[in-house]
Amino acid sequence: MILIPFIFGLVLVVWGIYRMRTEDGLFGKNRKSKNIFNLLLMGEASGLGQFSGGILFIIIGIVAFIVK
């Protein structure tokens, strides 16, 4: 049961990296500014949001493992 946050977190991290590399933003000159704008506009649906959500989910899994 503890492995579920790790697996889901890794899936979100990989998916976020893929979306950050392939997604076109509405505004911004380079990829970094486009990803930041997409994060502010769409939240977790953006690649950067999915990446940060995956990292957070892995950290929650580590904390849950330590607490248990």
N, C-alpha and C positions, 0 to 999 in steps of 0.2 A: 504494500500500500504506500510505502514511503517513496518508491521509485516513480510513482505517477507524476509528482511535481517535476522531477528531473527530466523525464521523457517529454512531458508537455512543454517545459521550459526550453529544452533543446530544439524542439520542433518550432517554437515561436522565434528563437534566435536565428535559426537557419532560414525560416520563411522571411523574417525581417531583413536579413542581409540580402536575400534575393530581391525583395521588393525595393530596397533602397537602391540597388544597382540598376533595376529595370524600369522603375516608375518615373514618369515625367511629371514634373510639378507645373503648376499654373504660373508661378512667379519665381524669380531667382535666376541668377546668372550661372551659378555652378551647381553641382549636385548637392553639396552640403547645404546651401541656402534653400534649395528646393525641398530637401528632406525636412529641414526645420520648419518651413512654411507648411508643408503637408501635415507635420505633427501638430502644429497649432490649429490648422483648419479641420483635420479629420480625427485627430487624437489617436487612439489605439489602432485604427484602421490603416494608418500609414506604416511604412516600413520601419521607421525609427521608433514608432510607438510599439510595434510588435517586438522589435529587438529589445527595447528597454523592459517591456512586459515579461519577456522570456528570462532576462537576467534577474528581474525581481522574483519571478516564480522559482527559479533555481535557488536563490537566497532563502526564500521561504521554506523550500524543501530541506535545505541544510539546517535551518533553525529548528524545523520540526523534528529532524533526525536527532539533533543534539538534545532537545527537550525530552524526547521520548526516551 
